[in-house]
């Protein structure tokens, strides 16, 4: 009985490996371009200038970098390991605890975005506060 179920699992594993398709992610340069395009087509520049009094808008600098550069940098950093898993929200589930990536593998983007510290959790005993 164990041999039969072992063979079945091995066949299933082979089928998964042989039929799986690779997922393609955007390259860093592509993320930069997407961020630039999204920012230029949005109302964020006008909002910065007109509503928030940031007269230079997206070309203004904070900490030596333009806000446009900071947007591009942020879009790349969001794809670091563990952070990308929090980009999902399924509004059709009953509980928001299950609205994240594959149910509860990661938090819903809405719940995660409301946390004070958005860095990925560090293992206990790592010396991090």
Secondary structure, 3 states (H helix, E strand, C coil): CHHHHHHHHHHHHHHHHHHCCCCCCCCHHHHHHHHHHHHHHCCHHHHHHHHCCCCCHHHCEECCEEHHHHHHHHHHHCCCCCCHHHCCCCCCCCCHHHCECCECCCCCHHHHHCCCCCCCCCCCCCCCC
